[in-house]
Amino acid sequence: MATDPSAPAASEVGPKKKLLVFDAEEDLAVSLAKYTADMSEKFAGERGAFTVVLSGGSLIEALRKLAEPPYLELVAWNKWHVFWVDERVVPKDHEDSNYKLALDGLLAKVPIPPGQVYAINDALSAEGAADDYETCLKQLVKNGVIAMSQTTGFPRFDVMLLGMGPDGHIASLFPGHPLVNENQRWVTYIKDSPKPPPERITFTFPVINSSAYVAMVVTGAGNAGAVQKALSDKQTSSDLLPIEMAVLQDGEFTWFTDKPAVSMLQNK
C-alpha cells in the first residue's frame, strides 16, 4: 500500500521518545492494539511471559480492539501477566475500581488465565494493600515472571499502558504531592488523593521509569496544557508535573495522541 490515510503523524520528541498524532480515535485504537500485540509477541518469545501494566480511565476503551479479530485469536493470551499502575482501595466490584473497568472492558473478553491477573487485595487497608501488592511483585521477580532492571534495581515491566490527567498526574502520583519523591518503595499508598476516591495504591516513579516500554495514551483538548508542558523544550525542574518525571532509564516511550491533545504544541 503506497499511502495510508489513517497513518498518524509521527515525530521524535527526545531520545527513545516518539509522538504519534492520530486524526481519529478509531485509528489510535487500531494502532494501540497492534503495538500491544507486537509487544506481546516480542516478550512472550524472548522471556516466555509478557508483563503488562494497565491504568484506569479512558485507556481501557482505547484497548478494545485487542478483544476483536485478529488479535483475539493471534495473541498468546496465556503468556500475559496483568498488573495495575494504580488502584482505588474499593471493592473489586465497585464502579471506581480500575480492576472492574479493565475486567468489563477487556479482560473478561480475552482468555488470560485468572491466576495471571493481579488485582489488589480489597479486604486490606490502603497501607496493607500496598504492602501486599509489593510482596506479590517481589515473589514474581523471584519466580522470573517479572524482570529486574540491571540499571535501577527496580522491577522492569515489559509494557506499561498508561493515561494522564489534565493536571499532568499519572498513576496516583499527583502534582505537588510528596509521593512523587518516593524512591525506595515499589508500591505505596495515598489517603488524601486530590481526585476521588481518596484512598489508592500506586506504583512509584522508580518502577514506572524502569519499564522497557511505555505507551502514554492522551487525547482531548483538556489535556493540551499538560502535553505542551511535558513535550516543550522549555522544561524547568522547579515545578515538574508528574508526567514530566516519567523518564525511562533504559526504555522506549511512545505518546498516542490526537490533534486536540497536541493543539498547544508548536510545529505538531
Disulfide bonds with the S-S distance in Angstrom:
none
